[in-house]
Structure formats: C-alpha cells, structure tokens
Amino acid sequence: MRTLKISLLVFILSISVSAQNFFPLKVGNVYQVKDDWWLSINGGYESGTRYYSVEVVRDTIINANTFFTILCNSGYQYLNNDCLYRFDSLQQKLFTRIPNDSTTRLAVDFTLPAGTDYTSYISGEVNSFTSEGISPEVFLGDTHLVYTMEDVVIPRHAYQFSDIVGFKQYKYYYGTLGGAASSTHNVISAIIDSVVYNPLVLRVDSLYPVSDRPINTFPYLLTIPYTVSYSALIDSFYIDV
C-alpha cells in the first residue's frame, strides 16, 4: 500500500509539471510590452521608453498540426512576423516553421535543465542558447513558473516565458569598443484566452457637483477627474460634455 501511494504521488507530480503551458497560442491573445532602451556610441548617450503590442493574429493547419502567426510590432525580430509557431504541451516544446522552409524546427525546449545548450530558431534564424531552467517569479501580480534562455555570445539575447501567461520578457545587449546598446522588453499587461492580466486602466471618475460652478455662472468650471495607468500609452483623451 505504501508503494502504491508513492507511485501515485510521483504520477501526480509528473502530470502537474508536464501540464505547464509556457507559450499559450490562441487567436486574439495579445501582450502590451514596455521597451526600455539605451544607446552609447562615440561618447554620446541616448535612452528612452516605448510601448507596443504582440498579438496572435491567425492560425494555420499544417499536417494536422495548428500553427499560429504572431504579429510583433516592435521592429525587433525576436519573434518573427513571418514565422509560424506551435506549442506542444506533451513535449513541452515550442516549434517554428520559418519562411520558404517546410521543416518544423525547435524554438524553445522548456524541459532542459539549467546549463544545457541547444539550437533555437525562435527568431527565424539559427542561434545557440543556454537553458537557465525554471524558477518561480512574481509576474503581473501573481507567482508563476518562469523559464529563461540566454544567448552566451555578443550580441546577447535572452528570453523569459511564464506558465499560463506565456511571453514575459526579451533582453538584447550589444557591445563593442565603439559603443554599446541595450533593450529590455517587459510585458506589462496581457489578454490570454479571454483572461485579462494587469488590465490597463482609463476611466473618468466621479464629478464634483459641489465644488464645480453651475453652467449659468461665470466663470464656468467643470472638474473632470480621471484615472489612467501607463499614461505614455495615451495619445489623445477627449470627453464630450
């Protein structure tokens, strides 16, 4: 009986590990990404922040397997808009098909322990990465298992993927004697399988009828308080009264 309990426990643990989804793919899944970058060259220095989206836009069936197109509006090729991606939940691997190539290739192997080197086509080009393994991290207000992979050569690329949510972070670094550049892309909000994680907020709050002056007085005053998260995402804000 004791042996049966141990075997059952091992079986349950193996199911829980293999059931992780580090790259949920469904048309409509979308990420809002914040990119903090800096550039140092010829004695000059520039830095800035910009925002963009990453969205799963369509699916394609190839040899009975469903692949997805991911539109990445960043200008970087860390997720290639021309590649097709498929996550295999049983193998715990992300596969890709690059343009003009009928071969399905490995993009990420989430089962590899830390320190393991492997070849990846996640950006559409062949590259060597080292697995940093899986560890728990706080992401979008909750604790998730996070897988990390990093390129060991310069220019250096690093990816992080979270279970349930998926894409978490991409880092890029380039350095030579003439200068250096760095870019860190963090997911700040996401809609995954219709579930909203860390929603972006834009709302008009309650008005102040006591402190505001009526419209038949002079000068007329109407206070319109509002709440907004990540104001850099707001280009224009109009209210009709």
C-alpha positions as CSV (number, residue, x, y, z in Angstrom):
1,M,0.0,0.0,0.0
2,R,2.9,2.4,0.8
3,T,4.5,1.7,-2.6
4,L,1.2,2.5,-4.3
5,K,0.9,5.8,-2.5
6,I,4.4,6.8,-3.5
7,S,3.8,5.8,-7.1
8,L,0.6,7.7,-7.2
9,L,2.4,10.8,-5.8
10,V,5.1,10.6,-8.4
11,F,2.4,10.2,-11.1
12,I,0.5,13.3,-9.9
13,L,3.7,15.4,-9.8
14,S,4.7,14.3,-13.3
15,I,1.3,15.4,-14.6
16,S,1.5,18.8,-12.9
17,V,4.9,19.5,-14.4
18,S,4.1,18.4,-17.9
19,A,0.8,20.4,-17.9
20,Q,2.5,23.8,-17.9
21,N,1.8,26.0,-20.9
22,F,4.7,28.4,-21.3
23,F,3.5,29.7,-24.7
24,P,-0.3,29.8,-24.9
25,L,-1.3,30.3,-28.5
26,K,-4.8,31.3,-29.5
27,V,-6.0,33.9,-32.0
28,G,-6.8,37.1,-30.0
29,N,-4.1,36.6,-27.4
30,V,-2.3,39.9,-27.0
31,Y,0.5,41.4,-24.9
32,Q,1.3,45.0,-24.2
33,V,5.0,45.5,-24.0
34,K,7.2,48.2,-22.5
35,D,10.6,48.6,-24.0
36,D,13.3,50.5,-22.0
37,W,16.4,51.1,-24.2
38,W,19.7,52.9,-24.2
39,L,22.4,53.6,-26.7
40,S,26.0,54.7,-26.1
41,I,28.2,55.5,-29.1
42,N,31.1,57.8,-29.9
43,G,30.8,59.4,-26.4
44,G,27.1,60.1,-26.8
45,Y,24.3,58.6,-24.8
46,E,20.6,58.2,-25.6
47,S,17.8,56.4,-23.7
48,G,14.0,56.1,-23.9
49,T,10.9,54.1,-23.4
50,R,8.3,53.0,-25.9
51,Y,5.3,50.7,-25.9
52,Y,4.0,48.2,-28.5
53,S,1.8,45.1,-28.8
54,V,2.4,41.4,-29.6
55,E,-0.7,39.6,-30.9
56,V,-1.6,36.2,-32.1
57,V,-3.4,37.1,-35.3
58,R,-4.3,33.9,-37.2
59,D,-3.9,30.1,-37.2
60,T,-2.8,27.7,-40.0
61,I,-3.2,23.9,-40.1
62,I,-0.2,22.0,-41.5
63,N,0.0,18.2,-41.5
64,A,-2.9,18.1,-38.9
65,N,-1.0,20.5,-36.6
66,T,-2.1,24.0,-35.8
67,F,0.5,26.8,-36.2
68,F,0.0,30.4,-35.3
69,T,1.2,33.7,-36.7
70,I,2.4,36.2,-34.1
71,L,2.4,39.9,-35.1
72,C,5.2,41.7,-33.1
73,N,5.1,45.5,-33.6
74,S,8.5,46.1,-32.0
75,G,10.7,46.4,-35.1
76,Y,12.9,43.6,-33.5
77,Q,13.0,40.1,-34.9
78,Y,12.9,38.3,-31.6
79,L,9.5,36.9,-32.6
80,N,9.4,36.8,-36.4
81,N,6.2,38.0,-38.0
82,D,6.9,35.7,-41.0
83,C,7.4,32.5,-38.9
84,L,4.7,30.1,-37.7
85,Y,4.7,28.9,-34.1
86,R,3.2,25.8,-32.4
87,F,3.4,24.8,-28.7
88,D,3.4,21.1,-28.0
89,S,2.1,20.6,-24.4
90,L,3.1,16.9,-24.3
91,Q,6.7,17.5,-25.3
92,Q,6.8,20.9,-23.5
93,K,8.5,22.4,-26.6
94,L,7.8,25.4,-28.9
95,F,8.3,24.7,-32.6
96,T,8.5,27.1,-35.5
97,R,8.4,27.0,-39.3
98,I,10.5,29.6,-41.0
99,P,9.6,31.2,-44.4
100,N,10.3,29.1,-47.5
101,D,11.1,26.1,-45.4
102,S,8.9,23.0,-44.9
103,T,10.8,21.7,-41.9
104,T,9.4,22.2,-38.4
105,R,12.2,23.4,-36.2
106,L,12.8,23.7,-32.4
107,A,12.3,27.2,-31.0
108,V,12.3,26.5,-27.2
109,D,12.7,23.3,-25.1
110,F,11.2,24.0,-21.7
111,T,12.3,20.7,-20.3
112,L,16.0,21.3,-20.4
113,P,17.8,21.8,-17.1
114,A,19.9,24.8,-16.4
115,G,23.3,24.9,-18.1
116,T,22.1,22.9,-21.2
117,D,23.0,24.3,-24.6
118,Y,20.7,23.9,-27.6
119,T,19.9,25.3,-31.1
120,S,16.9,27.5,-31.4
121,Y,15.0,29.1,-34.4
122,I,12.8,31.3,-32.3
123,S,13.7,34.4,-34.2
124,G,13.6,32.7,-37.6
125,E,17.4,32.4,-37.6
126,V,19.5,29.6,-36.1
127,N,21.1,30.5,-32.8
128,S,22.6,28.8,-29.8
129,F,21.1,29.3,-26.4
130,T,21.7,28.1,-22.9
131,S,18.8,27.0,-20.7
132,E,18.6,28.7,-17.3
133,G,15.9,26.3,-16.2
134,I,12.6,27.1,-14.4
135,S,12.1,29.1,-11.3
136,P,9.1,30.8,-9.6
137,E,8.8,34.6,-10.0
138,V,6.2,37.2,-9.4
139,F,4.7,38.3,-12.7
140,L,1.7,40.5,-13.3
141,G,0.6,40.3,-9.7
142,D,1.0,36.6,-9.2
143,T,3.6,33.9,-8.8
144,H,4.4,31.9,-11.9
145,L,6.9,29.4,-13.0
146,V,9.3,31.2,-15.4
147,Y,11.6,29.6,-18.0
148,T,14.7,31.5,-19.0
149,M,17.0,31.0,-22.0
150,E,20.1,33.2,-22.8
151,D,22.5,33.5,-25.7
152,V,26.0,33.2,-24.5
153,V,27.7,35.3,-27.2
154,I,27.6,39.0,-28.1
155,P,25.2,40.3,-29.3
156,R,23.4,38.7,-26.5
157,H,19.7,37.8,-26.5
158,A,17.7,36.5,-23.5
159,Y,14.0,35.3,-23.3
160,Q,11.7,34.6,-20.4
161,F,8.4,32.7,-20.6
162,S,5.8,32.4,-17.9
163,D,3.4,29.5,-17.4
164,I,-0.2,30.4,-18.1
165,V,0.6,33.8,-19.5
166,G,3.4,33.0,-21.9
167,F,5.8,35.6,-23.2
168,K,7.3,37.6,-20.3
169,Q,10.5,39.3,-21.3
170,Y,13.1,39.8,-24.0
171,K,16.5,41.4,-23.5
172,Y,19.0,42.4,-26.0
173,Y,22.6,43.7,-25.5
174,Y,25.3,44.6,-27.9
175,G,28.7,45.9,-27.0
176,T,32.0,46.8,-28.9
177,L,34.9,49.1,-28.4
178,G,32.9,51.7,-30.3
179,G,29.8,51.6,-28.2
180,A,27.0,49.6,-26.7
181,A,23.2,49.2,-26.8
182,S,20.7,47.6,-24.6
183,S,17.0,47.0,-24.8
184,T,14.7,45.4,-22.3
185,H,11.2,44.4,-23.3
186,N,8.8,43.6,-20.4
187,V,5.2,42.5,-20.7
188,I,3.1,44.9,-18.6
189,S,-0.4,43.6,-19.5
190,A,-1.9,40.7,-21.4
191,I,-5.2,39.1,-22.5
192,I,-4.7,35.4,-22.7
193,D,-7.6,33.1,-23.6
194,S,-10.0,36.0,-22.7
195,V,-8.5,36.4,-19.3
196,V,-7.1,39.9,-18.6
197,Y,-3.8,40.1,-16.6
198,N,-2.9,43.5,-15.1
199,P,-5.5,45.4,-17.2
200,L,-4.6,48.9,-18.5
201,V,-7.0,51.4,-16.9
202,L,-8.5,54.5,-18.5
203,R,-11.7,55.8,-16.9
204,V,-13.5,59.0,-15.9
205,D,-14.1,59.2,-12.2
206,S,-17.0,60.9,-10.3
207,L,-17.6,64.6,-11.0
208,Y,-17.6,67.2,-8.2
209,P,-21.0,68.9,-8.4
210,V,-20.5,70.7,-5.0
211,S,-17.2,72.3,-5.9
212,D,-17.9,73.0,-9.5
213,R,-19.6,76.2,-10.6
214,P,-23.0,75.8,-12.4
215,I,-23.0,76.5,-16.1
216,N,-25.1,79.7,-15.6
217,T,-22.3,81.3,-13.5
218,F,-19.1,83.0,-14.6
219,P,-16.5,81.7,-14.9
220,Y,-17.9,78.2,-15.6
221,L,-15.9,75.4,-14.0
222,L,-16.2,71.7,-14.5
223,T,-13.7,69.4,-12.9
224,I,-13.3,66.0,-14.7
225,P,-11.0,63.7,-12.7
226,Y,-9.7,60.6,-14.4
227,T,-7.6,57.5,-13.7
228,V,-5.1,56.2,-16.2
229,S,-2.3,53.6,-15.9
230,Y,0.7,53.9,-18.2
231,S,-0.2,57.4,-19.4
232,A,2.5,57.1,-22.1
233,L,0.1,54.8,-24.0
234,I,-2.5,57.6,-24.3
235,D,-2.1,59.7,-27.4
236,S,-5.2,61.7,-27.0
237,F,-8.0,61.9,-24.4
238,Y,-11.3,63.6,-25.4
239,I,-14.5,63.9,-23.4
240,D,-17.9,65.2,-24.7
241,V,-20.0,67.1,-22.2
